[in-house]
Structure formats: structure tokens, C-alpha cells
Amino acid sequence: ALPVSDLAVSTRNILTESVSSMTYTSRVRTPSIAQGWARLLFVSPLNVSEDSSCSHLAQTVRVVEHLRTAEYPTPRPLHYGPIPGGGCYYLQERVTGHLMRSPGVYAELNYHELELLLRLLNLHAGIAPEVPQDWTSQVEWVALRHQGVWTVVAQSSLAVFPQLLAVCKQLCAEIDDPGLTHDDLVIGDFGAHNVLLDDHGRVAAVIDFEGAGQGDRVIDLVGLLYMVEPELFPVVRRAALRIASPAAVTACGVYWIVQRLYQGITTNDARLEPTAQQMLTHVDVLT
């Protein structure tokens, strides 16, 4: 990675040369390299990635352009490319608004926030991008075949994990084909942290499509179970059952349980054990 000062200078030079036809007044803020994606504030938002090949970033741009063609609310890509010395930058259109949830701030979704996200998910129907990322296959691989991140979670020493995984395995034991489609947009990181609202509380834009791909939108919908107040579990389940089978809802729920445990292990999350215990307590919402 470039030193912060060199990164800022290189990025400013690139924008001067490559985006000279556009009138942007730059204002640089020191990026946090430790977070993987550094944030620099211009008149338009700029992301800096350590991916020196820019291949993943190019795929993200294709996804965003596809979604905009489908009139999905997301900022227009303006420019991207390599940074001398390594890494890539991605400049996108600025959208006025504020995040529903700031990054790193955890708070359970209330009913109003959940309703906004559920309405937004309706727009994901039938607009699957043509990219390699296949969320339906990933869910089936983990939840039904017990592969991938499942094998990492199974090795954890936390006492609640074996019991929770045993319940998950039992829930999926009779599921052969959950009937998940490949037709929809699946973000995989869908939630309040990547939704911008305007001053009237309406959705202004959705951002961050690094993991987006094809699949069944119920995958993202069921993921909301682990973001809402427990009193709203039935609301999420009813919404999921309107667009997918009970088997699909169960498989997706098991996938997100295992994925959440995996993320907690890899990030040394201090809340992981009580989170796992809460998941075990409420696992019947998947049946």
C-alpha cells in the first residue's frame, strides 16, 4: 500500500489527468488503510482499493451500470483505474443523503426501517447481473452441503457452536432442493449500512456492490432477520414466505447463521457468544 501522503498526491494527480473534463474541487481526508477501502471525500465520493489488477472493481462497475439501466437507485460510476504504486480508485456520482446506519454502529432495525428495506428489495426482482458471483449456489453449498465457511465454524471451541450447528443441520436434513432462483439481484451485504436516505426519509440510493451477484432476493431478505428487533421476526418471515418456499427460507436462515458465526470468528467479535446464544434461542423462526 502507498503511504497516505503519496496516496493522496497520486490520486489527486490521476483525477487531474483522467477526469480533467469534469469540474470537481478536491478535498482530501486521510484515508484509513486498515479498513481495506479507504475513503477520500471529493465533490464526488472516491474509494481506494488495494486490488492492483482492478478486475474486481471493473466487475463492480459493470454491476452498477447494469442496475442503473434497470432504473435501480444507485450512484453513476464516473471513473476508475489503477493508482501508480499499486491499488485502484473508483469515483462515483455524489448523491445527497445520509446513511440509514453509519458503518460500525450496531442498532436493531425498527419497523419503519424494515419496511423501507422490504420495499427496496422488491426492486431486486428479475434484475440479476451477469457476473460469476452466484448467491443461490453459495447458500446451498453452505447450508445444505455443510461446506465452505461451515467447516471453519465447526472447528470453533465456543460451547454453543456445536449445539447451534446441530440444530441447523437438522433443519436442513430433509431439504433437497429449496427452489431458490438465479433471477434476482443479491447484494449479500444488504442492510441499513448501505442505504442512503434523503431529508424526507426516502431512499436516495444504495451503495457498495462489491459482493453483488445473481440469486434469489429472498437471500438478502432473510438476512434481515439478524438485523431487526426480535418482535419483528414474524414480519420478516411473512415477507420471505410471500416470495419463496418454507424450505428456501430455512436454507437462507441457516446460511446467514453460519455466515454470521464465521464473520465473528474471523474478526474476533467480543459479542459472538451471546449472539450465537440468541440465534439458538430464536432459531424456531426458520421453521
N, C-alpha and C positions, 0 to 999 in steps of 0.2 A: 504494500500500500504506500501511496505517496505521503510524505509529511503533510500535515494540514495546510501549512502555508503554501507549499508547492501545488497542492491540490486546488486550492482556491485560485492561484495565479493561472495554472494550466486551464482550469475550467473557464475562467474569465477570457483567456486568450481564444479558446475554442469557440466560445459564444460570439466573440467579436468577429472572428473569421468566418464561422459557419452560419451564423444567424444575422449577418450584417444587414440583411434586407428588412429585418424586423426591428422595431424600436422598443427596446427593453432597457430600463435603468437597473443596473445590478446592485444588489445589496447583499454582501456575503456574510453569513453567520458561520462560526466554526462548526464543522460537522462532527458527529460522534462516530468515529470509525468502528468503535467496539460494537455498535449495533448492526453492523453489516451494511445497512443502507444509510448513507449519510444524508442529512437534509441541509440544503443551502436555500435561502429564500431570495428569489428574484421577484420581479413583477409576475413571472410565472414560476411554479414550483419546479425544482430541479432535484432529481435523485442521482446519487452516485453509487455505482455498483462495483464490487471487486471482480466481477466476471470479465476477464480480459478479452474473451472471444466475442462478447456481446451477443452470443447466439440466443441465450435465454431471454435477453432483453428484446431482441428482434422478434421473438415469438410473442412476447407480451404485447408489443406494439401491434402485431397482426391481430391478436385477440381484441384489443381495444378498437382498432379500425373496423373489425367485423361487427362489434357490438354497436358502434356508432351508426353503421349502415342500417342496423336493425332498430335504430332510434332509442337505444338504451342510454340512460343518463350517465355519461362518463366523460371526463375531460378529453379534448382532442390532443393527440400526440403532435408535438411540434418538431422535435429533432432528437436524435440520439446518435451516439458514436463512441469511439474509443478515446481514452484520455492518454496522452503521452506519459509513459512510465508505468502504465497498467490501469485497468479498470475501465468503466464505461459511464456515460452520463445519459440521462433521459429528461428532456424538457417537455413539459406538458402545459396545456392551456390552464390559466388560473380561473378557478370558479369561486365566486363569493359565497361564503358559508362557514359553518363551524362543524366539527366532528360531533356526532351524537355521543361518542365516548372518546376521551383522549387516550392515546396509547399508554399502556401501563396502569391505567386507572380501572380497577375492577368494581363493578356495581351491577347487581342483577337488574335485568330489563323489567320495566313496568309494563302495564297493559298497553298504554298508548304507544310506547316504543316498539313493543312486539307487533302491534297492528301495522305500524309503518313498515316494518321489515317483512311481514307476511304479504302485504300488498306489493312490495317491491319484488318479492320472489315470484309473483305471478308473471312478471315481465321476463323471467328466465325461461319460460316455456318455449320450446322449439327453436332456440337460437344458439344451439351448441356450436362452438368454434371448431374448425377442423385443425386440431392440434393433437399431438401424441398423448397428452395427459387425459387418461380415461378414469374418471372417478368411480364409475359403476364397477369396473373391474377391480379397482383398488379396495372398495368396500367388500366385495365378495372374497377377495384374496385374504383379507384380514379377518373379517367376521365369520366367514363360512369355512375357510381352509385353515385358519389359525396360523397364518404365515406372516411375513413382514414384521411390522412392529410388535405383533403379538408375541413373537419369540423372545423379544427383548424384555417385554413386560413380565413374561412368565418367569424370568430369572431374578426378579426383584426379591429382596429379603423382607419387604414390608408384609406384616402378618395378614392384612386384609386382602392383599392381591390374589392369593390362590383361591380364596372363597369367592371373590368377585368374578374372577375368570371362570371358575367352575359354573357359576350361575349363568354367565354369558354363553358358555359352551352349551349348556342345557337349553337355553332359549333358542339357539340356532340349530339344535340337533336334528330337527325334523324339516329344516328348510333346505330344499334342493335348489330351487330357482325362485328368488324373491320377486322376479318380474320387473326389476329395475331397467329403465330405458337408457338410451345413449343420446337422446334428442335435445336435452336441455343444457343451458349454461350452468356449470357448477363452479363456484369460486373457491370453495374449500377453506376459505378464511372469512366466510361471510358473517358479518355482525355489525354492531353499532360502531365499532372502531374504524370501519372503512366506509361509513356513510356520512356525507356532508348534508347538513340541513341549512335552509335559508332562514332569514329573520322571522319568518312566519311559521317555522317548524315543519316545513315541507321538504321533501327530498330534493336536494340540489344536484347531487352527483354521487356516484360510487367510485371509489378509487382502489388501487392496489390489486392488480390481476396477475401477480407473478405465478400463482399456482392454479389459475383458472383452466378449465378444460371442459370436456364433454361428459355427460352423465345424466342422472335424473335429479331434478331440482329438489326432490324430497330429501336428498342427502344433506343439502345445506339447511333445509327446513328443520329436520330432526336435530341438527347440530344446535339449534336454538334452545333445545331442552336444557342444555347445560349452561345457559346464559340467563335464564329467566327465574323469577321468584317461583318457589315450589307451587304456590297457588295457581300458577299459570300453566303447569304441566298439561292439564286436560285440554287447554286451549290449543297448545302446540300439537298435541296428539290428534285432536279432531281435525285440525288443518291438514296434518300429514295424511290422515286416512281419507280425506276428500280427493287426494291425487295419487294415492299409492295403496298397495295391499298391506294388510297387517304384517305379513312376512317381511315386506320391504322396510316397514317402519322398524321392526325388531332388528333386522340386519344393520340398518343405518345407526340405530341407537347403540348397538354393541360396538360397531366400528368406532363411534365417537368416544365411547367409554375407554376403549383400548388406546385410541389416539391421545386422549387427554392424559392418561396414565403415562404413556411414552413421553409426552412433552414434559410432564412433571419430573420424570426421571432424568431426562437429558438437561434440564435447566436447574436441577436441584431445588425444586419448588418446595418451600417450607410448609405450604398448605396441602401438599399432596395426600398425606394420610387422611386428614379429615375430609378432604374432597372425595377420596375413594370410599370412605365410610358413608358419606352422604349419597353417593351413587348407588351403593349397595342397598341403602335404606329405601331408595325410590326406584329401584330397578323394575318394579312391577308396572311402571308407567309404559314399559315397552311391550306389555302383553295385553 
